[in-house]
């Protein structure tokens, strides 16, 4: 793999995590939607047992990508969890 392929894979993994965390897709649906060749490498970048670290990682990622709409949505979710 080269740098651009690694970056594309990271973006895909983070997007998949975003979809699950925001409940836009379930893990089952996400997995079923993959091509057969993608199922062998399907990963998520963190442990879903620690929701705050998941949200922080996604917020950092989308902030770096300058996708502030997703950042705002994730920050709102984190704020709701803290209360």
MMTF fields as JSON, N, C-alpha, C and O atoms, coordinates in Angstrom:
{
  "mmtfVersion": "1.0.0",
  "mmtfProducer": "UNKNOWN",
  "numBonds": 331,
  "numAtoms": 332,
  "numGroups": 83,
  "numChains": 1,
  "numModels": 1,
  "chainsPerModel": [1],
  "groupsPerChain": [83],
  "chainIdList": ["A"],
  "bondAtomList": [4, 2, 8, 6, 12, 10, 16, 14, 20, 18, 24, 22, 28, 26, 32, 30, 36, 34, 40, 38, 44, 42, 48, 46, 52, 50, 56, 54, 60, 58, 64, 62, 68, 66, 72, 70, 76, 74, 80, 78, 84, 82, 88, 86, 92, 90, 96, 94, 100, 98, 104, 102, 108, 106, 112, 110, 116, 114, 120, 118, 124, 122, 128, 126, 132, 130, 136, 134, 140, 138, 144, 142, 148, 146, 152, 150, 156, 154, 160, 158, 164, 162, 168, 166, 172, 170, 176, 174, 180, 178, 184, 182, 188, 186, 192, 190, 196, 194, 200, 198, 204, 202, 208, 206, 212, 210, 216, 214, 220, 218, 224, 222, 228, 226, 232, 230, 236, 234, 240, 238, 244, 242, 248, 246, 252, 250, 256, 254, 260, 258, 264, 262, 268, 266, 272, 270, 276, 274, 280, 278, 284, 282, 288, 286, 292, 290, 296, 294, 300, 298, 304, 302, 308, 306, 312, 310, 316, 314, 320, 318, 324, 322, 328, 326],
  "bondOrderList": [1, 1, 1, 1, 1, 1, 1, 1, 1, 1, 1, 1, 1, 1, 1, 1, 1, 1, 1, 1, 1, 1, 1, 1, 1, 1, 1, 1, 1, 1, 1, 1, 1, 1, 1, 1, 1, 1, 1, 1, 1, 1, 1, 1, 1, 1, 1, 1, 1, 1, 1, 1, 1, 1, 1, 1, 1, 1, 1, 1, 1, 1, 1, 1, 1, 1, 1, 1, 1, 1, 1, 1, 1, 1, 1, 1, 1, 1, 1, 1, 1, 1],
  "groupList": [{"groupName": "UNK", "atomNameList": ["N", "CA", "C", "O"], "elementList": ["N", "C", "C", "O"], "formalChargeList": [0, 0, 0, 0], "bondAtomList": [1, 0, 2, 1, 3, 2], "bondOrderList": [1, 1, 2], "singleLetterCode": "X", "chemCompType": "L-PEPTIDE LINKING"}],
  "groupTypeList": [0, 0, 0, 0, 0, 0, 0, 0, 0, 0, 0, 0, 0, 0, 0, 0, 0, 0, 0, 0, 0, 0, 0, 0, 0, 0, 0, 0, 0, 0, 0, 0, 0, 0, 0, 0, 0, 0, 0, 0, 0, 0, 0, 0, 0, 0, 0, 0, 0, 0, 0, 0, 0, 0, 0, 0, 0, 0, 0, 0, 0, 0, 0, 0, 0, 0, 0, 0, 0, 0, 0, 0, 0, 0, 0, 0, 0, 0, 0, 0, 0, 0, 0],
  "groupIdList": [1, 2, 3, 4, 5, 6, 7, 8, 9, 10, 11, 12, 13, 14, 15, 16, 17, 18, 19, 20, 21, 22, 23, 24, 25, 26, 27, 28, 29, 30, 31, 32, 33, 34, 35, 36, 37, 38, 39, 40, 41, 42, 43, 44, 45, 46, 47, 48, 49, 50, 51, 52, 53, 54, 55, 56, 57, 58, 59, 60, 61, 62, 63, 64, 65, 66, 67, 68, 69, 70, 71, 72, 73, 74, 75, 76, 77, 78, 79, 80, 81, 82, 83],
  "secStructList": [7, 7, 2, 2, 2, 2, 2, 2, 2, 2, 2, 2, 2, 2, 2, 2, 2, 2, 2, 2, 2, 6, 6, 1, 1, 7, 2, 2, 2, 2, 2, 2, 6, 1, 7, 2, 2, 2, 2, 6, 6, 7, 7, 7, 1, 1, 7, 6, 6, 7, 2, 2, 2, 2, 2, 2, 2, 2, 2, 2, 2, 2, 2, 2, 6, 6, 7, 2, 2, 2, 2, 2, 2, 2, 2, 2, 2, 2, 2, 2, 2, 2, 7],
  "xCoordList": [0.84, 0.0, 0.881, 2.009, 0.335, 1.05, 0.289, -0.786, 0.864, 0.294, -1.151, -1.998, -1.446, -2.808, -3.798, -4.936, -3.369, -4.248, -4.484, -5.599, -3.446, -3.594, -4.55, -5.391, -4.41, -5.279, -6.722, -7.641, -6.923, -8.276, -8.879, -10.056, -8.062, -8.556, -8.902, -9.922, -8.073, -8.363, -9.681, -10.511, -9.872, -11.115, -12.327, -13.379, -12.188, -13.286, -13.601, -14.766, -12.572, -12.755, -13.431, -14.351, -12.976, -13.556, -15.001, -15.855, -15.271, -16.644, -17.56, -18.682, -17.079, -17.866, -18.167, -19.292, -17.17, -17.37, -18.373, -19.231, -18.263, -19.206, -20.636, -21.552, -20.822, -22.159, -22.731, -23.921, -21.893, -22.354, -22.627, -23.662, -21.711, -21.856, -23.09, -23.779, -23.371, -24.518, -25.808, -26.867, -25.704, -26.841, -27.494, -28.688, -26.675, -27.157, -27.149, -27.893, -26.284, -26.238, -25.886, -25.198, -26.369, -25.958, -24.692, -24.362, -23.999, -22.831, -23.23, -22.514, -24.363, -24.825, -25.066, -24.627, -25.752, -26.037, -24.754, -24.574, -23.884, -22.612, -21.83, -21.287, -21.771, -21.042, -21.702, -21.013, -23.029, -23.744, -23.57, -23.612, -23.371, -23.214, -21.836, -21.634, -20.888, -19.534, -19.473, -20.243, -18.553, -18.252, -17.55, -16.978, -17.591, -16.971, -15.489, -14.98, -14.801, -13.363, -13.064, -11.97, -14.008, -13.806, -14.041, -13.535, -14.796, -15.162, -13.956, -13.95, -12.946, -11.753, -11.002, -10.354, -11.091, -10.333, -11.205, -10.735, -12.448, -13.362, -12.877, -12.739, -12.621, -12.192, -12.858, -13.338, -12.873, -13.261, -12.089, -11.399, -11.859, -10.591, -10.485, -9.508, -11.454, -11.4, -12.369, -13.109, -12.346, -13.201, -14.502, -14.471, -15.613, -16.901, -17.394, -18.453, -16.643, -17.024, -16.687, -17.118, -15.929, -15.569, -16.087, -15.328, -17.381, -18.002, -17.325, -17.27, -16.809, -16.182, -14.908, -14.659, -14.1, -12.878, -13.204, -12.503, -14.272, -14.717, -15.124, -14.697, -15.945, -16.393, -15.223, -15.156, -14.304, -13.142, -12.297, -11.836, -12.094, -11.298, -11.988, -11.339, -13.295, -14.026, -14.043, -13.908, -14.204, -14.193, -12.841, -12.776, -11.765, -10.425, -10.259, -9.724, -10.719, -10.587, -11.341, -10.789, -12.599, -13.397, -12.979, -13.193, -12.399, -11.826, -10.63, -10.495, -9.768, -8.626, -9.085, -8.429, -10.225, -10.765, -11.581, -12.05, -11.738, -12.521, -13.986, -14.62, -14.504, -15.917, -16.628, -16.918, -16.895, -17.396, -18.842, -19.275, -19.586, -20.966, -20.958, -21.716, -20.096, -19.999, -19.414, -19.843, -18.435, -17.854, -18.939, -19.018, -19.767, -20.826, -21.789, -22.194, -22.153, -23.057, -22.43, -23.104, -21.162, -20.469, -20.266, -20.385, -19.96, -19.811, -21.133, -21.152, -22.237, -23.558, -23.833, -24.375, -23.46, -23.649, -22.819, -23.308, -21.577, -20.723, -21.297, -21.288, -21.798, -22.377, -23.609, -23.824, -24.406, -25.604, -25.169, -25.782, -24.129, -23.654, -23.111, -23.199, -22.548, -21.95, -22.996, -22.686, -24.219, -25.266, -26.218, -27.156],
  "yCoordList": [-1.185, 0.0, 1.242, 1.237, 2.283, 3.551, 4.527, 4.217, 5.706, 6.696, 7.034, 7.098, 7.252, 7.631, 6.5, 6.743, 5.271, 4.136, 4.004, 3.704, 4.226, 4.176, 5.262, 5.02, 6.453, 7.57, 7.288, 7.579, 6.731, 6.38, 5.318, 5.386, 4.339, 3.291, 3.878, 3.511, 4.78, 5.435, 6.201, 6.114, 6.948, 7.709, 6.786, 7.108, 5.651, 4.685, 4.108, 4.001, 3.742, 3.174, 4.194, 3.852, 5.43, 6.467, 6.761, 6.99, 6.753, 6.987, 5.858, 6.109, 4.617, 3.489, 3.652, 3.411, 4.059, 4.28, 5.404, 5.305, 6.468, 7.594, 7.107, 7.475, 6.282, 5.773, 4.952, 5.046, 4.154, 3.314, 4.171, 4.016, 5.065, 5.893, 6.788, 6.991, 7.317, 8.202, 7.433, 8.029, 6.114, 5.215, 5.402, 5.162, 5.839, 5.922, 4.528, 4.265, 3.634, 2.234, 1.389, 1.84, 0.163, -0.787, -1.496, -1.445, -2.149, -2.935, -4.02, -4.276, -4.653, -5.71, -5.17, -5.767, -4.055, -3.455, -3.02, -3.242, -2.414, -1.956, -3.134, -3.046, -4.218, -5.404, -6.033, -6.439, -6.114, -6.706, -5.89, -6.439, -4.566, -3.69, -3.778, -3.261, -4.423, -4.523, -5.519, -6.479, -5.278, -6.272, -7.445, -7.291, -8.602, -9.798, -9.548, -9.971, -8.878, -8.634, -7.699, -7.751, -6.851, -5.9, -6.524, -6.02, -7.608, -8.204, -8.757, -8.778, -9.202, -9.742, -8.657, -8.949, -7.409, -6.314, -5.336, -4.259, -5.679, -4.785, -4.555, -5.499, -3.308, -2.97, -1.681, -0.89, -1.497, -0.227, 0.201, -0.645, 1.501, 1.962, 2.007, 2.545, 1.462, 1.624, 0.705, -0.052, 0.789, -0.01, 0.755, 1.848, 0.203, 0.874, 0.834, 1.382, 0.195, 0.169, 1.468, 1.68, 2.333, 3.635, 4.737, 5.259, 5.102, 6.029, 7.397, 7.997, 7.903, 9.222, 9.219, 10.167, 8.175, 8.126, 7.961, 8.492, 7.223, 7.053, 8.408, 8.785, 9.123, 10.434, 11.398, 12.146, 11.39, 12.28, 11.975, 12.889, 10.692, 10.305, 10.743, 11.246, 10.551, 10.964, 12.478, 12.993, 13.19, 14.656, 15.143, 16.035, 14.563, 14.944, 14.669, 15.497, 13.508, 13.136, 14.11, 14.619, 14.366, 15.24, 16.7, 17.478, 17.076, 18.413, 18.544, 19.544, 17.531, 17.532, 17.58, 18.183, 16.934, 16.906, 18.168, 18.351, 19.026, 20.256, 19.992, 20.768, 18.885, 18.539, 18.945, 18.114, 20.233, 20.798, 20.428, 20.491, 20.049, 19.6, 18.302, 18.158, 17.363, 16.107, 16.366, 15.754, 17.273, 17.623, 18.122, 17.682, 19.03, 19.592, 18.505, 18.485, 17.612, 16.509, 15.623, 15.239, 15.305, 14.456, 15.155, 14.53, 16.448, 17.219, 17.258, 17.127, 17.437, 17.411, 16.06, 15.997, 14.988, 13.65, 13.494, 12.957, 13.955, 13.861, 14.67, 14.214, 15.873, 16.712, 16.064, 16.175, 15.401, 14.699, 13.55, 13.326, 12.831, 11.706, 12.167, 11.445, 13.37, 13.877, 14.356, 14.546, 14.551, 15.069, 14.004, 14.266],
  "zCoordList": [0.0, 0.0, 0.0, 0.491, -0.557, -0.517, 0.372, 0.886, 0.542, 1.445, 1.1, 1.992, -0.182, -0.571, -0.324, 0.078, -0.564, -0.273, 1.224, 1.653, 2.02, 3.478, 3.967, 4.832, 3.406, 3.787, 3.401, 4.167, 2.232, 1.79, 2.706, 3.061, 3.085, 3.992, 5.357, 5.941, 5.876, 7.151, 7.067, 7.972, 5.987, 5.827, 5.764, 6.315, 5.103, 5.022, 6.398, 6.779, 7.134, 8.473, 9.395, 10.138, 9.34, 10.19, 9.784, 10.64, 8.477, 8.014, 8.493, 8.934, 8.404, 8.903, 10.39, 10.83, 11.158, 12.59, 12.823, 13.7, 12.041, 12.145, 11.906, 12.641, 10.881, 10.569, 11.721, 12.023, 12.36, 13.471, 14.709, 15.356, 15.034, 16.237, 16.15, 17.15, 14.976, 14.81, 14.515, 14.316, 14.491, 14.265, 12.901, 12.724, 11.938, 10.56, 9.916, 8.971, 10.451, 10.028, 11.239, 12.155, 11.227, 12.257, 11.767, 10.582, 12.679, 12.272, 11.281, 10.313, 11.518, 10.611, 9.207, 8.224, 9.114, 7.809, 7.124, 5.926, 7.87, 7.321, 6.751, 5.65, 7.487, 7.039, 5.812, 4.876, 5.814, 4.679, 3.406, 2.305, 3.552, 2.389, 1.746, 0.647, 2.413, 1.87, 0.723, 0.673, -0.191, -1.218, -0.546, 0.533, -1.167, -0.598, -0.321, 0.717, -1.217, -1.05, 0.113, 0.675, 0.483, 1.574, 2.94, 3.943, 2.996, 4.288, 5.034, 6.265, 4.315, 4.958, 5.737, 6.742, 5.273, 5.874, 6.656, 7.022, 6.916, 7.616, 9.037, 9.815, 9.367, 10.718, 11.161, 10.349, 12.446, 13.04, 13.914, 14.482, 14.026, 14.597, 16.106, 16.626, 16.833, 18.274, 18.97, 18.342, 20.273, 21.132, 21.395, 21.959, 21.001, 21.179, 22.625, 22.929, 23.513, 24.925, 25.638, 26.771, 24.997, 25.585, 24.66, 23.843, 24.776, 23.826, 23.759, 22.686, 24.88, 24.835, 24.003, 23.259, 24.113, 23.311, 21.827, 20.966, 21.537, 20.153, 19.575, 18.484, 20.314, 19.841, 19.695, 18.72, 20.651, 20.567, 19.338, 18.654, 19.057, 17.888, 16.597, 15.679, 16.533, 15.334, 15.192, 14.082, 16.282, 16.234, 15.731, 14.886, 16.243, 15.779, 14.292, 13.555, 13.859, 12.441, 11.543, 10.568, 11.874, 11.012, 11.13, 10.2, 12.236, 12.358, 11.412, 10.707, 11.404, 10.481, 9.027, 8.178, 8.749, 7.388, 7.068, 5.945, 8.075, 7.972, 7.621, 6.906, 8.139, 7.972, 9.265, 10.126, 9.373, 10.625, 10.915, 12.066, 9.904, 10.132, 10.945, 11.904, 10.553, 11.302, 12.688, 13.667, 12.775, 14.081, 15.026, 16.174, 14.55, 15.388, 15.851, 17.013, 14.956, 15.309, 16.393, 17.349, 16.244, 17.204, 18.548, 19.601, 18.509, 19.749, 20.504, 21.728, 19.784, 20.423, 21.078, 22.182, 20.394, 20.97, 22.245, 23.239, 22.223, 23.404, 24.558, 25.702, 24.266, 25.307, 25.929, 27.136, 25.13, 25.641, 26.555, 27.598, 26.176, 26.993, 28.332, 29.325, 28.362, 29.597, 30.592, 31.768, 30.145, 31.045, 31.446, 32.198]
}
